[in-house]
Amino acid sequence: MARDLAPAQLGKAQLARLHATAAADRKRAKLLSRAEKYWISGTTMPVSFTRKFTVSSEAPLKDDTGINILLDQAHQTQFAMLWGLRGQIRNQGFRICSSVASLDSVLTPGELSRIRIKAGSMEPFAWWATPEFNVVITSQQDLKAQPYTAEEQSALWQFVRNGGGLLVIGTSPKTPDQAKAWSLNTAVGQFGARFPSQEELTDSTGQGVVHSRELALAAENKDLPVAYMATVGKGRVAVHHSRGDLTIGRNDDETTKERKLADLRRTLLWLAGGKAPVGGDYRMAHMGGVGIFPDQEQNLGSVVVYYAGNQKPEVLNCIEENIPAAAKQIRAWLPTKRFAEPYHIVICAGGGGGWAINGRPKAAAVISYSPLGILGIYAHEMAHTMGGPRNDLGELAGRSPHHNQGEAHAGWFQGKIQAQFSGKLDQANRNCNSILELETKKGRKLDLAKEHQTKEGRAFWGKGPEWTKLWYTWQKIEDRYGPTWYPRWYWVRSMRWRDEPGHQETWDEMVEDMSIAVGEDLFPFYRSVGTTLTRERLASIEFMGRTLELPIAPLDTGPAGNVCLDPIGDYTIPLNPRD
């Protein structure tokens, strides 16, 4: 029968191994503790500390070419490139690292790049010595997306002159004026190429790239699917009108896939011919959806924003001035204890979309060039981290069926911030009166108690109307009691369940909390808008050792008033209804 051996019964070699293992465990625990302190403070780990961890856990490359490729996504972030093209390139033996940082920051020798690394169960942001690259791939089809700055264009020029390869994938702008103003045309123009407008395209090949000397097709090797190829200094440039000829499409058959992969490989090998493969460590940063994160930052305490230096002036102004103002405003509307864990916002390039990064520290990648869109997403994600006022024990208590920090909660403050910064104050928050029109169209009222984020509710209403219905009821309440009702509601819940902090409320208990908060009975109102509740009336209720007498709240079921951006008052004292 196996049994533990006392140290005295172990041999010297076994004892040495035990001591070595224990020492290694202590050292690792110390490293992980230090890593946690960095990201909890919103600080990117210094490169000297990053070296103590493994940059990437990706498997070794099969048939490693030693060629390093940078996949630039700082001018239009596209899933097809991040999770499609990158894999197609890596599977052919190329080391490839995607990036949403400005090109000058990742192509300047000696510069550091921000990445995420694996540290136990954490994925902290860390500074990394950027490797040398053989080839850069850059792509943009949205002319409104973040521009190629003069600094980036210069960095590309030096990179190619010194032996680097550049693959550019663009498009044809609609008009000559758009083509002339497009920063990507300025960038490729220094290498002798240009993307003409659709109005200028007259050649039968349909190629969307022309040489500056008016050659419709100037490829040195006609077998490669590129519209323009050139040798510049020691380096090489290839320009193409569409990524479709180089990347595998959803409907491609096996023959087409094989041809595209072969063409892609030959194109990259030709581009890399200007200098020897970088070689060395095959591992490239790739965690959280991308390899290299933006080079600039704004640390706002509970939220850290990362952004590239090529953002447009209006976006930079939004990040540097409006986001801090929005953060201050949200905290003023909903007093909340600062969390040790900051939420990270990664501003990417292009318009619309994004993805969640769920490893700690949590982050949201936002694909947008609209300041208002960025502000709205920022407000939404920040509100997700805010639990509102705490009770006298300094704790949050009670869980509402609408989810305390869920989508409706986050969307409420998103709407307020968007209204404040857009100046659109002539409608209800989140245009929540639209639920009345939808209910008329559907022939019945949405039942929050039965159809809030349920399979049955989604089957009938789709995703979203349940939140709009909540916003409608909240706006009706705010019309009468002002914005202080919301933090008071959250404070009441935490005080009410202080001795049972994990209590999961029913919809009746949630309406009880709200009624206590406003000092009037909200049950008749919620029943009148179609919510199934056990109670018909809440004439009185005990709260904090007192019996509260609650008259019926005189709220009707008509349209709600306009969004309210007023400051809140003292949420710990009873409210006075507005006249």
Secondary structure as a PSIPRED ss2 file (coil, helix, strand):
# PSIPRED VFORMAT (PSIPRED V4.0)

   1 M C   1.000  0.000  0.000
   2 A C   1.000  0.000  0.000
   3 R C   1.000  0.000  0.000
   4 D C   1.000  0.000  0.000
   5 L C   1.000  0.000  0.000
   6 A C   1.000  0.000  0.000
   7 P H   0.000  1.000  0.000
   8 A H   0.000  1.000  0.000
   9 Q H   0.000  1.000  0.000
  10 L C   1.000  0.000  0.000
  11 G C   1.000  0.000  0.000
  12 K H   0.000  1.000  0.000
  13 A H   0.000  1.000  0.000
  14 Q H   0.000  1.000  0.000
  15 L H   0.000  1.000  0.000
  16 A H   0.000  1.000  0.000
  17 R H   0.000  1.000  0.000
  18 L H   0.000  1.000  0.000
  19 H H   0.000  1.000  0.000
  20 A H   0.000  1.000  0.000
  21 T H   0.000  1.000  0.000
  22 A H   0.000  1.000  0.000
  23 A H   0.000  1.000  0.000
  24 A H   0.000  1.000  0.000
  25 D H   0.000  1.000  0.000
  26 R H   0.000  1.000  0.000
  27 K H   0.000  1.000  0.000
  28 R H   0.000  1.000  0.000
  29 A H   0.000  1.000  0.000
  30 K H   0.000  1.000  0.000
  31 L H   0.000  1.000  0.000
  32 L H   0.000  1.000  0.000
  33 S H   0.000  1.000  0.000
  34 R H   0.000  1.000  0.000
  35 A H   0.000  1.000  0.000
  36 E H   0.000  1.000  0.000
  37 K H   0.000  1.000  0.000
  38 Y H   0.000  1.000  0.000
  39 W H   0.000  1.000  0.000
  40 I H   0.000  1.000  0.000
  41 S C   1.000  0.000  0.000
  42 G C   1.000  0.000  0.000
  43 T C   1.000  0.000  0.000
  44 T C   1.000  0.000  0.000
  45 M E   0.000  0.000  1.000
  46 P C   1.000  0.000  0.000
  47 V H   0.000  1.000  0.000
  48 S H   0.000  1.000  0.000
  49 F H   0.000  1.000  0.000
  50 T H   0.000  1.000  0.000
  51 R C   1.000  0.000  0.000
  52 K C   1.000  0.000  0.000
  53 F C   1.000  0.000  0.000
  54 T C   1.000  0.000  0.000
  55 V C   1.000  0.000  0.000
  56 S C   1.000  0.000  0.000
  57 S C   1.000  0.000  0.000
  58 E C   1.000  0.000  0.000
  59 A C   1.000  0.000  0.000
  60 P C   1.000  0.000  0.000
  61 L C   1.000  0.000  0.000
  62 K C   1.000  0.000  0.000
  63 D C   1.000  0.000  0.000
  64 D C   1.000  0.000  0.000
  65 T C   1.000  0.000  0.000
  66 G C   1.000  0.000  0.000
  67 I C   1.000  0.000  0.000
  68 N E   0.000  0.000  1.000
  69 I E   0.000  0.000  1.000
  70 L E   0.000  0.000  1.000
  71 L E   0.000  0.000  1.000
  72 D E   0.000  0.000  1.000
  73 Q C   1.000  0.000  0.000
  74 A C   1.000  0.000  0.000
  75 H C   1.000  0.000  0.000
  76 Q C   1.000  0.000  0.000
  77 T C   1.000  0.000  0.000
  78 Q C   1.000  0.000  0.000
  79 F H   0.000  1.000  0.000
  80 A H   0.000  1.000  0.000
  81 M H   0.000  1.000  0.000
  82 L H   0.000  1.000  0.000
  83 W H   0.000  1.000  0.000
  84 G H   0.000  1.000  0.000
  85 L H   0.000  1.000  0.000
  86 R H   0.000  1.000  0.000
  87 G H   0.000  1.000  0.000
  88 Q H   0.000  1.000  0.000
  89 I H   0.000  1.000  0.000
  90 R H   0.000  1.000  0.000
  91 N C   1.000  0.000  0.000
  92 Q C   1.000  0.000  0.000
  93 G C   1.000  0.000  0.000
  94 F C   1.000  0.000  0.000
  95 R E   0.000  0.000  1.000
  96 I E   0.000  0.000  1.000
  97 C E   0.000  0.000  1.000
  98 S E   0.000  0.000  1.000
  99 S E   0.000  0.000  1.000
 100 V C   1.000  0.000  0.000
 101 A C   1.000  0.000  0.000
 102 S C   1.000  0.000  0.000
 103 L H   0.000  1.000  0.000
 104 D H   0.000  1.000  0.000
 105 S H   0.000  1.000  0.000
 106 V H   0.000  1.000  0.000
 107 L H   0.000  1.000  0.000
 108 T C   1.000  0.000  0.000
 109 P C   1.000  0.000  0.000
 110 G C   1.000  0.000  0.000
 111 E C   1.000  0.000  0.000
 112 L E   0.000  0.000  1.000
 113 S E   0.000  0.000  1.000
 114 R E   0.000  0.000  1.000
 115 I E   0.000  0.000  1.000
 116 R E   0.000  0.000  1.000
 117 I C   1.000  0.000  0.000
 118 K C   1.000  0.000  0.000
 119 A E   0.000  0.000  1.000
 120 G C   1.000  0.000  0.000
 121 S C   1.000  0.000  0.000
 122 M E   0.000  0.000  1.000
 123 E C   1.000  0.000  0.000
 124 P C   1.000  0.000  0.000
 125 F E   0.000  0.000  1.000
 126 A E   0.000  0.000  1.000
 127 W E   0.000  0.000  1.000
 128 W E   0.000  0.000  1.000
 129 A E   0.000  0.000  1.000
 130 T C   1.000  0.000  0.000
 131 P C   1.000  0.000  0.000
 132 E C   1.000  0.000  0.000
 133 F C   1.000  0.000  0.000
 134 N C   1.000  0.000  0.000
 135 V E   0.000  0.000  1.000
 136 V E   0.000  0.000  1.000
 137 I E   0.000  0.000  1.000
 138 T E   0.000  0.000  1.000
 139 S E   0.000  0.000  1.000
 140 Q C   1.000  0.000  0.000
 141 Q C   1.000  0.000  0.000
 142 D C   1.000  0.000  0.000
 143 L C   1.000  0.000  0.000
 144 K C   1.000  0.000  0.000
 145 A C   1.000  0.000  0.000
 146 Q C   1.000  0.000  0.000
 147 P C   1.000  0.000  0.000
 148 Y C   1.000  0.000  0.000
 149 T C   1.000  0.000  0.000
 150 A H   0.000  1.000  0.000
 151 E H   0.000  1.000  0.000
 152 E H   0.000  1.000  0.000
 153 Q H   0.000  1.000  0.000
 154 S H   0.000  1.000  0.000
 155 A H   0.000  1.000  0.000
 156 L H   0.000  1.000  0.000
 157 W H   0.000  1.000  0.000
 158 Q H   0.000  1.000  0.000
 159 F H   0.000  1.000  0.000
 160 V H   0.000  1.000  0.000
 161 R H   0.000  1.000  0.000
 162 N C   1.000  0.000  0.000
 163 G C   1.000  0.000  0.000
 164 G C   1.000  0.000  0.000
 165 G E   0.000  0.000  1.000
 166 L E   0.000  0.000  1.000
 167 L E   0.000  0.000  1.000
 168 V E   0.000  0.000  1.000
 169 I E   0.000  0.000  1.000
 170 G C   1.000  0.000  0.000
 171 T C   1.000  0.000  0.000
 172 S C   1.000  0.000  0.000
 173 P C   1.000  0.000  0.000
 174 K C   1.000  0.000  0.000
 175 T C   1.000  0.000  0.000
 176 P H   0.000  1.000  0.000
 177 D H   0.000  1.000  0.000
 178 Q H   0.000  1.000  0.000
 179 A H   0.000  1.000  0.000
 180 K H   0.000  1.000  0.000
 181 A H   0.000  1.000  0.000
 182 W C   1.000  0.000  0.000
 183 S H   0.000  1.000  0.000
 184 L H   0.000  1.000  0.000
 185 N H   0.000  1.000  0.000
 186 T H   0.000  1.000  0.000
 187 A H   0.000  1.000  0.000
 188 V H   0.000  1.000  0.000
 189 G H   0.000  1.000  0.000
 190 Q C   1.000  0.000  0.000
 191 F C   1.000  0.000  0.000
 192 G C   1.000  0.000  0.000
 193 A E   0.000  0.000  1.000
 194 R E   0.000  0.000  1.000
 195 F C   1.000  0.000  0.000
 196 P C   1.000  0.000  0.000
 197 S C   1.000  0.000  0.000
 198 Q C   1.000  0.000  0.000
 199 E C   1.000  0.000  0.000
 200 E C   1.000  0.000  0.000
 201 L C   1.000  0.000  0.000
 202 T C   1.000  0.000  0.000
 203 D C   1.000  0.000  0.000
 204 S C   1.000  0.000  0.000
 205 T C   1.000  0.000  0.000
 206 G C   1.000  0.000  0.000
 207 Q C   1.000  0.000  0.000
 208 G C   1.000  0.000  0.000
 209 V C   1.000  0.000  0.000
 210 V E   0.000  0.000  1.000
 211 H E   0.000  0.000  1.000
 212 S C   1.000  0.000  0.000
 213 R C   1.000  0.000  0.000
 214 E C   1.000  0.000  0.000
 215 L C   1.000  0.000  0.000
 216 A C   1.000  0.000  0.000
 217 L C   1.000  0.000  0.000
 218 A E   0.000  0.000  1.000
 219 A C   1.000  0.000  0.000
 220 E C   1.000  0.000  0.000
 221 N C   1.000  0.000  0.000
 222 K C   1.000  0.000  0.000
 223 D C   1.000  0.000  0.000
 224 L C   1.000  0.000  0.000
 225 P C   1.000  0.000  0.000
 226 V C   1.000  0.000  0.000
 227 A C   1.000  0.000  0.000
 228 Y E   0.000  0.000  1.000
 229 M E   0.000  0.000  1.000
 230 A E   0.000  0.000  1.000
 231 T E   0.000  0.000  1.000
 232 V E   0.000  0.000  1.000
 233 G C   1.000  0.000  0.000
 234 K C   1.000  0.000  0.000
 235 G E   0.000  0.000  1.000
 236 R E   0.000  0.000  1.000
 237 V E   0.000  0.000  1.000
 238 A E   0.000  0.000  1.000
 239 V E   0.000  0.000  1.000
 240 H E   0.000  0.000  1.000
 241 H C   1.000  0.000  0.000
 242 S C   1.000  0.000  0.000
 243 R H   0.000  1.000  0.000
 244 G H   0.000  1.000  0.000
 245 D H   0.000  1.000  0.000
 246 L C   1.000  0.000  0.000
 247 T C   1.000  0.000  0.000
 248 I C   1.000  0.000  0.000
 249 G C   1.000  0.000  0.000
 250 R C   1.000  0.000  0.000
 251 N C   1.000  0.000  0.000
 252 D C   1.000  0.000  0.000
 253 D C   1.000  0.000  0.000
 254 E H   0.000  1.000  0.000
 255 T H   0.000  1.000  0.000
 256 T H   0.000  1.000  0.000
 257 K H   0.000  1.000  0.000
 258 E H   0.000  1.000  0.000
 259 R H   0.000  1.000  0.000
 260 K H   0.000  1.000  0.000
 261 L H   0.000  1.000  0.000
 262 A H   0.000  1.000  0.000
 263 D H   0.000  1.000  0.000
 264 L H   0.000  1.000  0.000
 265 R H   0.000  1.000  0.000
 266 R H   0.000  1.000  0.000
 267 T H   0.000  1.000  0.000
 268 L H   0.000  1.000  0.000
 269 L H   0.000  1.000  0.000
 270 W H   0.000  1.000  0.000
 271 L H   0.000  1.000  0.000
 272 A H   0.000  1.000  0.000
 273 G H   0.000  1.000  0.000
 274 G H   0.000  1.000  0.000
 275 K C   1.000  0.000  0.000
 276 A C   1.000  0.000  0.000
 277 P C   1.000  0.000  0.000
 278 V C   1.000  0.000  0.000
 279 G C   1.000  0.000  0.000
 280 G C   1.000  0.000  0.000
 281 D C   1.000  0.000  0.000
 282 Y C   1.000  0.000  0.000
 283 R C   1.000  0.000  0.000
 284 M C   1.000  0.000  0.000
 285 A C   1.000  0.000  0.000
 286 H C   1.000  0.000  0.000
 287 M E   0.000  0.000  1.000
 288 G C   1.000  0.000  0.000
 289 G C   1.000  0.000  0.000
 290 V E   0.000  0.000  1.000
 291 G C   1.000  0.000  0.000
 292 I E   0.000  0.000  1.000
 293 F E   0.000  0.000  1.000
 294 P C   1.000  0.000  0.000
 295 D C   1.000  0.000  0.000
 296 Q E   0.000  0.000  1.000
 297 E E   0.000  0.000  1.000
 298 Q E   0.000  0.000  1.000
 299 N E   0.000  0.000  1.000
 300 L C   1.000  0.000  0.000
 301 G C   1.000  0.000  0.000
 302 S C   1.000  0.000  0.000
 303 V E   0.000  0.000  1.000
 304 V E   0.000  0.000  1.000
 305 V E   0.000  0.000  1.000
 306 Y E   0.000  0.000  1.000
 307 Y E   0.000  0.000  1.000
 308 A C   1.000  0.000  0.000
 309 G C   1.000  0.000  0.000
 310 N C   1.000  0.000  0.000
 311 Q C   1.000  0.000  0.000
 312 K C   1.000  0.000  0.000
 313 P H   0.000  1.000  0.000
 314 E H   0.000  1.000  0.000
 315 V H   0.000  1.000  0.000
 316 L H   0.000  1.000  0.000
 317 N H   0.000  1.000  0.000
 318 C H   0.000  1.000  0.000
 319 I H   0.000  1.000  0.000
 320 E H   0.000  1.000  0.000
 321 E H   0.000  1.000  0.000
 322 N H   0.000  1.000  0.000
 323 I H   0.000  1.000  0.000
 324 P H   0.000  1.000  0.000
 325 A H   0.000  1.000  0.000
 326 A H   0.000  1.000  0.000
 327 A H   0.000  1.000  0.000
 328 K H   0.000  1.000  0.000
 329 Q H   0.000  1.000  0.000
 330 I H   0.000  1.000  0.000
 331 R H   0.000  1.000  0.000
 332 A H   0.000  1.000  0.000
 333 W H   0.000  1.000  0.000
 334 L C   1.000  0.000  0.000
 335 P C   1.000  0.000  0.000
 336 T C   1.000  0.000  0.000
 337 K C   1.000  0.000  0.000
 338 R C   1.000  0.000  0.000
 339 F C   1.000  0.000  0.000
 340 A C   1.000  0.000  0.000
 341 E C   1.000  0.000  0.000
 342 P C   1.000  0.000  0.000
 343 Y E   0.000  0.000  1.000
 344 H E   0.000  0.000  1.000
 345 I E   0.000  0.000  1.000
 346 V E   0.000  0.000  1.000
 347 I E   0.000  0.000  1.000
 348 C E   0.000  0.000  1.000
 349 A C   1.000  0.000  0.000
 350 G C   1.000  0.000  0.000
 351 G C   1.000  0.000  0.000
 352 G C   1.000  0.000  0.000
 353 G C   1.000  0.000  0.000
 354 G E   0.000  0.000  1.000
 355 W E   0.000  0.000  1.000
 356 A E   0.000  0.000  1.000
 357 I E   0.000  0.000  1.000
 358 N C   1.000  0.000  0.000
 359 G C   1.000  0.000  0.000
 360 R E   0.000  0.000  1.000
 361 P C   1.000  0.000  0.000
 362 K C   1.000  0.000  0.000
 363 A E   0.000  0.000  1.000
 364 A E   0.000  0.000  1.000
 365 A E   0.000  0.000  1.000
 366 V E   0.000  0.000  1.000
 367 I E   0.000  0.000  1.000
 368 S C   1.000  0.000  0.000
 369 Y C   1.000  0.000  0.000
 370 S C   1.000  0.000  0.000
 371 P H   0.000  1.000  0.000
 372 L H   0.000  1.000  0.000
 373 G H   0.000  1.000  0.000
 374 I H   0.000  1.000  0.000
 375 L H   0.000  1.000  0.000
 376 G H   0.000  1.000  0.000
 377 I H   0.000  1.000  0.000
 378 Y H   0.000  1.000  0.000
 379 A H   0.000  1.000  0.000
 380 H H   0.000  1.000  0.000
 381 E H   0.000  1.000  0.000
 382 M H   0.000  1.000  0.000
 383 A H   0.000  1.000  0.000
 384 H H   0.000  1.000  0.000
 385 T C   1.000  0.000  0.000
 386 M C   1.000  0.000  0.000
 387 G C   1.000  0.000  0.000
 388 G C   1.000  0.000  0.000
 389 P C   1.000  0.000  0.000
 390 R C   1.000  0.000  0.000
 391 N C   1.000  0.000  0.000
 392 D C   1.000  0.000  0.000
 393 L C   1.000  0.000  0.000
 394 G C   1.000  0.000  0.000
 395 E C   1.000  0.000  0.000
 396 L C   1.000  0.000  0.000
 397 A C   1.000  0.000  0.000
 398 G C   1.000  0.000  0.000
 399 R E   0.000  0.000  1.000
 400 S C   1.000  0.000  0.000
 401 P C   1.000  0.000  0.000
 402 H C   1.000  0.000  0.000
 403 H C   1.000  0.000  0.000
 404 N C   1.000  0.000  0.000
 405 Q C   1.000  0.000  0.000
 406 G C   1.000  0.000  0.000
 407 E H   0.000  1.000  0.000
 408 A H   0.000  1.000  0.000
 409 H H   0.000  1.000  0.000
 410 A H   0.000  1.000  0.000
 411 G H   0.000  1.000  0.000
 412 W H   0.000  1.000  0.000
 413 F H   0.000  1.000  0.000
 414 Q H   0.000  1.000  0.000
 415 G H   0.000  1.000  0.000
 416 K H   0.000  1.000  0.000
 417 I H   0.000  1.000  0.000
 418 Q H   0.000  1.000  0.000
 419 A H   0.000  1.000  0.000
 420 Q H   0.000  1.000  0.000
 421 F H   0.000  1.000  0.000
 422 S H   0.000  1.000  0.000
 423 G C   1.000  0.000  0.000
 424 K C   1.000  0.000  0.000
 425 L C   1.000  0.000  0.000
 426 D C   1.000  0.000  0.000
 427 Q C   1.000  0.000  0.000
 428 A C   1.000  0.000  0.000
 429 N H   0.000  1.000  0.000
 430 R H   0.000  1.000  0.000
 431 N H   0.000  1.000  0.000
 432 C C   1.000  0.000  0.000
 433 N C   1.000  0.000  0.000
 434 S H   0.000  1.000  0.000
 435 I H   0.000  1.000  0.000
 436 L H   0.000  1.000  0.000
 437 E H   0.000  1.000  0.000
 438 L H   0.000  1.000  0.000
 439 E H   0.000  1.000  0.000
 440 T H   0.000  1.000  0.000
 441 K H   0.000  1.000  0.000
 442 K H   0.000  1.000  0.000
 443 G C   1.000  0.000  0.000
 444 R C   1.000  0.000  0.000
 445 K C   1.000  0.000  0.000
 446 L C   1.000  0.000  0.000
 447 D C   1.000  0.000  0.000
 448 L H   0.000  1.000  0.000
 449 A H   0.000  1.000  0.000
 450 K H   0.000  1.000  0.000
 451 E H   0.000  1.000  0.000
 452 H C   1.000  0.000  0.000
 453 Q C   1.000  0.000  0.000
 454 T C   1.000  0.000  0.000
 455 K H   0.000  1.000  0.000
 456 E H   0.000  1.000  0.000
 457 G H   0.000  1.000  0.000
 458 R H   0.000  1.000  0.000
 459 A H   0.000  1.000  0.000
 460 F H   0.000  1.000  0.000
 461 W H   0.000  1.000  0.000
 462 G C   1.000  0.000  0.000
 463 K C   1.000  0.000  0.000
 464 G C   1.000  0.000  0.000
 465 P H   0.000  1.000  0.000
 466 E H   0.000  1.000  0.000
 467 W H   0.000  1.000  0.000
 468 T H   0.000  1.000  0.000
 469 K H   0.000  1.000  0.000
 470 L H   0.000  1.000  0.000
 471 W H   0.000  1.000  0.000
 472 Y H   0.000  1.000  0.000
 473 T H   0.000  1.000  0.000
 474 W H   0.000  1.000  0.000
 475 Q H   0.000  1.000  0.000
 476 K H   0.000  1.000  0.000
 477 I H   0.000  1.000  0.000
 478 E H   0.000  1.000  0.000
 479 D H   0.000  1.000  0.000
 480 R H   0.000  1.000  0.000
 481 Y H   0.000  1.000  0.000
 482 G C   1.000  0.000  0.000
 483 P C   1.000  0.000  0.000
 484 T C   1.000  0.000  0.000
 485 W H   0.000  1.000  0.000
 486 Y H   0.000  1.000  0.000
 487 P H   0.000  1.000  0.000
 488 R H   0.000  1.000  0.000
 489 W H   0.000  1.000  0.000
 490 Y H   0.000  1.000  0.000
 491 W H   0.000  1.000  0.000
 492 V H   0.000  1.000  0.000
 493 R H   0.000  1.000  0.000
 494 S H   0.000  1.000  0.000
 495 M H   0.000  1.000  0.000
 496 R H   0.000  1.000  0.000
 497 W C   1.000  0.000  0.000
 498 R C   1.000  0.000  0.000
 499 D C   1.000  0.000  0.000
 500 E C   1.000  0.000  0.000
 501 P C   1.000  0.000  0.000
 502 G C   1.000  0.000  0.000
 503 H C   1.000  0.000  0.000
 504 Q E   0.000  0.000  1.000
 505 E C   1.000  0.000  0.000
 506 T C   1.000  0.000  0.000
 507 W H   0.000  1.000  0.000
 508 D H   0.000  1.000  0.000
 509 E H   0.000  1.000  0.000
 510 M H   0.000  1.000  0.000
 511 V H   0.000  1.000  0.000
 512 E H   0.000  1.000  0.000
 513 D H   0.000  1.000  0.000
 514 M H   0.000  1.000  0.000
 515 S H   0.000  1.000  0.000
 516 I H   0.000  1.000  0.000
 517 A H   0.000  1.000  0.000
 518 V H   0.000  1.000  0.000
 519 G C   1.000  0.000  0.000
 520 E C   1.000  0.000  0.000
 521 D E   0.000  0.000  1.000
 522 L C   1.000  0.000  0.000
 523 F H   0.000  1.000  0.000
 524 P H   0.000  1.000  0.000
 525 F H   0.000  1.000  0.000
 526 Y H   0.000  1.000  0.000
 527 R H   0.000  1.000  0.000
 528 S H   0.000  1.000  0.000
 529 V C   1.000  0.000  0.000
 530 G C   1.000  0.000  0.000
 531 T C   1.000  0.000  0.000
 532 T C   1.000  0.000  0.000
 533 L C   1.000  0.000  0.000
 534 T C   1.000  0.000  0.000
 535 R C   1.000  0.000  0.000
 536 E C   1.000  0.000  0.000
 537 R C   1.000  0.000  0.000
 538 L C   1.000  0.000  0.000
 539 A C   1.000  0.000  0.000
 540 S E   0.000  0.000  1.000
 541 I E   0.000  0.000  1.000
 542 E E   0.000  0.000  1.000
 543 F E   0.000  0.000  1.000
 544 M C   1.000  0.000  0.000
 545 G C   1.000  0.000  0.000
 546 R E   0.000  0.000  1.000
 547 T E   0.000  0.000  1.000
 548 L E   0.000  0.000  1.000
 549 E E   0.000  0.000  1.000
 550 L C   1.000  0.000  0.000
 551 P C   1.000  0.000  0.000
 552 I E   0.000  0.000  1.000
 553 A C   1.000  0.000  0.000
 554 P C   1.000  0.000  0.000
 555 L C   1.000  0.000  0.000
 556 D C   1.000  0.000  0.000
 557 T C   1.000  0.000  0.000
 558 G C   1.000  0.000  0.000
 559 P C   1.000  0.000  0.000
 560 A C   1.000  0.000  0.000
 561 G C   1.000  0.000  0.000
 562 N C   1.000  0.000  0.000
 563 V C   1.000  0.000  0.000
 564 C C   1.000  0.000  0.000
 565 L C   1.000  0.000  0.000
 566 D C   1.000  0.000  0.000
 567 P C   1.000  0.000  0.000
 568 I C   1.000  0.000  0.000
 569 G C   1.000  0.000  0.000
 570 D C   1.000  0.000  0.000
 571 Y C   1.000  0.000  0.000
 572 T C   1.000  0.000  0.000
 573 I C   1.000  0.000  0.000
 574 P C   1.000  0.000  0.000
 575 L C   1.000  0.000  0.000
 576 N C   1.000  0.000  0.000
 577 P C   1.000  0.000  0.000
 578 R C   1.000  0.000  0.000
 579 D C   1.000  0.000  0.000
